[in-house]
Amino acid sequence: MINKKAQMEMSIGTIVTIVLLVTLLVLGIILIQNIFKVAKGTVNLTEKQINDQIGKMFSTEDIELVIYPETRFIQIKQGSSDGIAVGIKNLGGDEDEYSYTTRAEIGKDCPSTFTEQKALDLIVIGETRDKIVLSSGIYTSKTIDFKVPSSGVPLCTVEYTIALSSKSGKKFEDYFKLEIKAK
């Protein structure tokens, strides 16, 4: 009788432990998913949401160029599209005109046949922008949109540099990384 009672208590204790472990596992998975949602690009955001995010970034730093997502890292699967947002703020005292160009640096994990021009060809909108006129203290955001073909593009990482310049002679650079993933 004592053995049956001990077995029953041990079974209940095991079941409770399993339920608690499964609950913690589910909570951990939800937490990880929420963390990675932050690192998502701009494809699912409206223009207002992008401007809000850029505005938050400018409110915490006194700089003229920011990139969203803040992680400066996006992953795009073959056959998919995504993008990043470039925020530009005029910290000068007068109105100024800005422009930017994008350069690509091929990662070491890319084959030698994947050239800088092929990496730039993944950009469908926003590789260069001119005549962005901003009054003092005003910011704007522009997107750089990518489309990765479903075949013919290697699975590798490319670092893009955005070179921003203004008519008043200011020059800034920032970067982000794009990782091309399998379908």
Buried (B, 14 or more C-beta within 10 A) or exposed (E): EEEEEEEEEEEEEEEEEEEEEEEEEEEEEEEEEEEEEEEBBBBEBEEEEBBEBBBEBBEEEEEBBBBBBEEBBBBBBBEBBBBBBBBBBBBBEEEBBBBBBBBBBBBEEBEEEBEEEBBBBBBEEBBEBEEBEBEEEEBBBBBBBBBBEEEEBBEBBBBBEBBBBBEEEBEBEBBBBBBBEEE
